[in-house]
Amino acid sequence: MPPALTLPDGRRLALDAAPLLMGIVNITPDSFSDGGKLRDAAGAIAHGVTLVAAGADIVDIGGESTRPGHAPLDAATELARVLPVIAGLSERTRAPLSIDTWKAEVAEAALKAGASIVNDVWGAQRDPAIAGVAARHGAPIILMHNRETVDPGLDILSDVMRFLDASIGVALAAGVPREQIVVDPGIGLFGKTPEQSLLLIRELAKLKDLGCPILLGASRKSVIGVITGQSVPADRVAGSIAAHLYGATQGAAIIRVHDVSEHAQAFKVWAAISQPLEPRP
């Protein structure tokens, strides 16, 4: 049977064709790229519906910024932001919803409200109970590498592999099947220099050794700005697409993006070029 993620409702997300596109809905005032853009649930719901219409296979909903220096958020405030959006999108689209959180309490409530996937930027190492939440609900879990500090001299690939291997161990011990675990190297300012982020994209295929599907999220990230000189995140779309297309050649199964329409068009062309043409009669 082709590789796939099985959702709590029994649906399967196939991972054997072109990468799935995960569209981003940030309900935060301080996200690095679009903080404050979606100030209420109605706007966030409408944006999510637009992303699905543009080609998003998954909608990722987050209520707490992960940018450097972000203000820590309590679970109650985070839930107040995300639950109305999850409920509204569940009514208006069949696209799977993922909850972008590291807190078990938030993940539990989000899955009960209609989310299908847990996306943890701390790889189940800040709140390991989140893995048990995913297991009980039969939900896939995305485990991202993260670091508190930046060390330019660090062998970042080895660090990522060790961290994610430990995260996978936490998830497996909690009862999440390996085929329901996705790994993410954490591109951007998650304890990495731009050079380290570039290396991780370049060596992305090595994450296959972990035995799990790979998510790549370089969308509008600072590393794209360093390369292109674009200081405004929204002006980094073309660079983001370039990074993600390369990542697809290295085995990325899911691509997390802000700009779904542009990525959908790029990946349609990429898929058409990649597939061998049928011989003419």
Buried (B, 14 or more C-beta within 10 A) or exposed (E): EEEBBBBBEEEEBEBEEBBBBBBBBBBBEBBBBBBEBBEEBEBBBBBBBBBBEBBBBBBBBBBBBBBEEBEEBEBEEBBEBBBBBBBBBBEEBEBBBBBBBBBBBBBBBBBEBBBBBBBBBBBBBEBBBBBBBBBBBBBBBBBBBBBEEBEEEBEBBEBBBEBBEEBBEBBBEBEBEEBBBBBBBBBBBBBBBBEBBBBBBEBBEBBEEBEBBBBBBBBBBBBBBBBBEBEEBEBBBEBBBBBBBBBBEBBBBBBBBBBBBBBBEBBEEBEEEEEEEEEEE
